[in-house]
Amino acid sequence: MSTYPSTNSLSVSVRVYRALLLAYPKKFREHYETQLVQVFRDSFREAYHHHGMLGMIDLWLHTFVDLVFTALVEHFSERSQYMFSPKVALWGGLAGVVAGMCWIFAGLLPTGPGTLVLALVLGLGGLGSLYSQQAGQGGKLGLVGFSFGIIGTGLTIAVIWWGITSGTLDRMEKDPASVASWAFIFPLALVILGIGLTVLGLASWRLKTSNIWRGLPLGLGLVTIIQSITFWLVIYGSLSQGLVP
């Protein structure tokens, strides 16, 4: 058996790879497409030479996952340049303050899940303001924190919406065990949000972007993580045993 791929299989693979590169922003492709294709061509030959068909499959799996992730990051990085403006920082900061007030009301008063959802939505403005203040200097640390914050917020809102629309939360008194699955997922979503705040806060702390309350985002992130873990231990533990917490 030949230790090198046929010209036809290599050509087809390269064409498919070029097509997948369209997932990247145009400017990124203009700068790096030639190098990426060459690296893929060399990797394809080497993978087939050492491992045959299994090597090709493994290469494609890793290539596809890496391409999807890096393409999303590049698109996000390209659009984030519009975020670095004083207006974004100002209005986002105000939204974050209102979000904090909603969090307090949601914790102290029986306001229902609507207040919590509002706090999460407004909290996106706070995340944007914090990331905007880094003015692109936060690097991968700031980008990862911002991304985790958005993902965590979206997941938390989705879990709350699921609990409301499915009637899961209404069954807590009558059938606590049926709410256990919801109570298991909800704190996990909040943990992701907390990780995002923590990482974004670390980036801001390192850059010293805010001289006043510089450690607040970092502290909020850590508190959110601790609170979520506590929620999981207390609420989920009780519901999983059929007890009303």
N, C-alpha and C positions, 0 to 999 in steps of 0.2 A: 504494500500500500504506500502511496506517495506521502511523504512527510510535509508536503506543501499543498495548499488549497488550489483547486483548479482556477484558471483565469476567469471563468464564467461565474463561479461562486463568489470570488473576491470582488468582481465587478458589480454583481448584484448587491452584495452586502454594502459596498461603498455607496452605491446609489441610494439605498434605503437609509443609510446613515446621513447622507447629505439632505435627504428629505426631512429627516427628524430634526436636523439642525435649524429648520425653519421655526422651531419652537423658541429659539433664542431671539432677542431683539436684533433689529437690523444692524445697528452700529456694532454690536458684539460680533455678529457674523462677518462683517466687513474686516474686522481686525484679526479674528482668530479662526475663521473657517478653514483656511488652507492648512494651518498647523494641526487643527483637530482632525481633519480628514487624514493627514499623513500619519498621525499618531495611531488613529484607528486602523489604518491599513497595515502598519507595522505590527500592532498588537494582534490583529486578526491572523496574520501569517505565523506569528510566534505561538499563539494559542493553538492553532491547528498543528503546527510542527511538533509541539510537546504533548498535546492531549487529544488531538483529532477532533471528532465531532463534538465530544463532551466539552472540550476546551472552547469551541466556537459558541456553544449554548451558554456556557458560563460567562464568556466575554459579553455576549449580547444582554444577558440579564443584568450584569453590573453596569454596562454602558447605558441601558435604558433607565435604570433607577437613578444613576448619576446625572443623566441628561435632564430628566424631569425635575429633579431637585434644583440643579444649578440654573436651569432655564427660569424657574419660578423666582429664584433669588435675583437673577439678573434683571428680570422684568420689574421686580419690586424696587431694586436699587435704582433703575433708570427713572422710575416714576417718583421715587422719594426725593429727588432733587427739588421738586416743586413744594416740598413740605418745609424747607428751610427758610421760612419768612417770619418776621415779627408778628404778623397777624395770626398765623397758625399757632404760634406759641401763646399769644394773648388769649384768643378765644378758646383754644384747647385747654389752657390753664383754668379759665373760668368754668368750662364744662367739667373739668376734674374736681373743682371745689364743690360745685353743685352735686356731682356724683358722690362725693364724700358725705355730704349732708343727707343724701338719700340712703346711703349705707347706714348712717346713724339712726335715721327714722325707721328703716327696715328692721334694725336690731332691737330698738326700744319699744316700738309701737306695732300693734297688729294691723299693719298696712296691707298685707297680702303680697303676693309675688310680683305684682305690677311695679311696685316701688323698687324692688330689687332689679328687675329688668331695666327700668329707667336708669338706675345707678350704673349698670353695666354698659348701657349704650352711651351715656355721657362719659363714662370712664374711658371710652375709646378716644375722646377728645383729649383727656389727660395724657394718655399714652402718646398721642400724636404730638402734643406740646412738649413732652419730655424728650421724645426722639428728635424733634425739630431743634431743640436747644443744643443738641450735640453737633448740629451743622455738618453731618457727614463724618465727623471725627471719631465717632464711637466705634467705627470699624465693624468687624463681624460680631463683636460682643453686643454692641448696641442693636444691630440688625436682628440678631438671634433673639434678644430680649423683646424687641418690638414685635417680632413675628409670633413668639410664644404668647405674648399678651393678647394679640388679636385672635389667635387660635383658641386660647383659653376662654376669652370673652364669648366668642361665637359658640363654642361648645356648651358653655354654661347657660347661655340664653336658649340654646336648642334643647338642653335637658329640662329646663324649667318649662318651656313650651310643651314638651312631650308630657311632662307631669300634669300640666293643666288640661290639655286637649284630650288626653287619654283617660282622664278621670282618676289617675293613679293617686294623686294627693288627696282626693276626696275620700279614698278608701282607708286612710290611715287609722281612723278610729275603729272601723268595723273589721278590717282585715289587715293588720299591721304587716304581716309577712309578705303580702302582695306588693308592698311599697319598698321592700328591701332592695330589689334590683335598682330602683331609681336612686335610693339613698347610697348605693354603692358607686354609681356613676357620677352623681352630682359633685361630691368632694374631689373626685379625680379631675374633673374639668376645672374646678377652682384651684387645684394644685398647679395645673399648667399655667393658669393666669398668674398665680403667685410666683412661679419660676420666672415667667416673663418679666414681672415687676422687679424681682430680685436682680436678674441679670441686667436689665435696663438701668436699674438703680446703681449697680456696680460700675457700669460704663459712665454714668453721670458723675459718680463719686471720683472715679479715676481722672476724668476730664475737668472736674471742678466747675461744671457748667452753671451750678446754682450755689451762690455763696450762702444764701439763706435757706434753711431746711434742706440742705444738700442730701442728708441721709434719709429724708422722709420716704422716697420711693423704695429704697432698699428695706427700710423698716416695715413698710406696708406689705411688701412682697413676702417677707419672712413671717409676718403676722398672719397673712392669708394662708400660707402653707401650714402653719401650726394650727390655725383655726380649722382648716379643711381636714387635717389629720384627726383633730379632736372630734369634729363632726362625724367622721367615718367611724371612729372607735365607739362613740356614745350612741349616735342615732342609728347607724347601720347595725351595730351590735344588738341593740334592743329590738329593732324591727325584724332582724333575721331570726330572733327567738320568739317572734309573735307578740312582743310587748310594745305598748305605746310609750315612747320616750317622754 
